[in-house]
């Protein structure tokens, strides 16, 4: 029987600089904590500096010698994404990042909300923000074997569809099995397509994805688990299939550090319906491997964000 992979299997992260979004709570916090335990230097942005500083304080309480940097980043605001990327590049010039983990997200916001840029909030936060951030920071990622970009998707993404005629849910809004699943499918499509483009550019950087299964986190407090909605009742019925945030972080950690990870791979729990369990290769649904959809989504994403990857990917080849 194969020995389950746990946080104790994380190799030393000494000398590695990691940027992880959404590390102030949930699986993001536990991902950051374990990387800090193994010696990584962490950049921890959050929507407010108070939230980022609080996360850093909680990590230092467990790992007193941790090297941590806090900052402000609101992925739903393209201006905030650009400003944060510019500060990061100024603070850490040149290729200086070993690992970028796009973890932050929102889930099943009950009523449709529009961001300052005019985007539906879930699509903006879960997908367009990470897309732009990755593009802006790609030149900062070391063009070395071992460098990785990890997209945190969702097991629910398998039920998603990229509705090009309704990307912003302006025609119809379904909080969970519409806007949320679309955004998380988009994350997986992005990870796979980014790897295809990095490979074509002969870059050693890996793009991979992970999902936490059904992990009970603070997302349920602000999304489908709030109030007395039918979705909350369903989630309560599914509770026996859930796992806590610590175990939910393991697939992300595996994707980030395991030497067995494959380019463009996807990782999640090995249990029933991939809801909980030990990290293993997860199923990539056909919709996430449709290159025509991936290319069109990429083009739409560049148009919406005003950020392009073309010259940035080439820069990795010459670095």
Secondary structure, 3 states (H helix, E strand, C coil): CCCCCCHHHCCCCCCCEEEECCCCCHHHHHHHHHHHHCCCEEEEEECCHHHHHHHHHHHHHHCCCCCEEEEECCCCCHHHHHHHHHHHHHHCCCCCECEEEECCCCCCCCCCCECCCCCEHHHHHHHHHHHHHHHHHHHHECCCCCCEEEEECCHHHHHCCCCCCCCCCCCCCCHHHHHHHHHHHHHHHHHHHHHHHHHHCCCCCEEEEECCCCECCCHHHHCCCCCCCHHHHHHHHCHHHCECHHHHCHHHHHHHHCCCCCCCCEEEECCHHHCCCCEEECCCCHHHHCHHHHHHHHHHHHHHHCCCCHHHHHHHHHC
